[in-house]
Amino acid sequence: MARSDSFLIDTQIFIWAMEENKKLPLKIRSILQDPETEIFLSVASVWEIVIKQAKGKLMTPKNIEESVRQTGFNILPIEISHALEIDKLPSHKDHNDPFDRMLIAQAKAENLNLITTDQKIKKYDILTT
């Protein structure tokens, strides 16, 4: 069972939170602002952001590391157990995003709720918010 007060956020949620974007659902905003919750940001999300920045597909602050620190979110490194968990995930023909699959594997391995608005991620056997 996932820890009810511990969450892993997907990349889009993190970006919206950094931007204070109105697309961030109120329920999710409330979770992120609750001091009783433990929020994790995966290194995989930072990696995805850096790649998309380099390709000109995403505009984010120049100093992403400082932006991450300012959020107060816990950083979740990529462990070998996370990589091995990917092999256990089902294949979905319409979803093969490697960053999403790593987040899903991390959520499963660490027993975390995954905060996402991505309906494709919700196809997997994990607890999402």
Phi, psi and omega in degrees: 000137180289148176291127187288342182248016180231129187227147170251129180260143177280171187300316182297319179298318178299314180298313178299321179295317179298319183279349189055043183288137180291348176289343179290114182303145182303319180301317181290318178304318180297317179297315183295331182268352182284118182293346180276348181265151177252118183251130178247142172241126182282145172302330178300324178292319178297317178301314179299316180298315181299317179297315181292326175298313182299329180273359180076016182268356185209135175252117178224170179304148181301316182261083183297324180298317179294320178299318179297314181299321182294335180291331184081004178289150176281139178271128178256109179289165175269119180255162178300324179298328178290315179298320180291330179295332180302323181297338181273350182283143176291155175269133174240121184304327182266010180211107177224023180297118184295328179290316177299317181296324176293317179298319179297315179298319178295317179299318179294311184295325183263000179060048182247150170285135178261121178271120182204157170248003182281112182294332179294323178294328183289354176286341184275158182278070177220160177277122179239156177236000000 
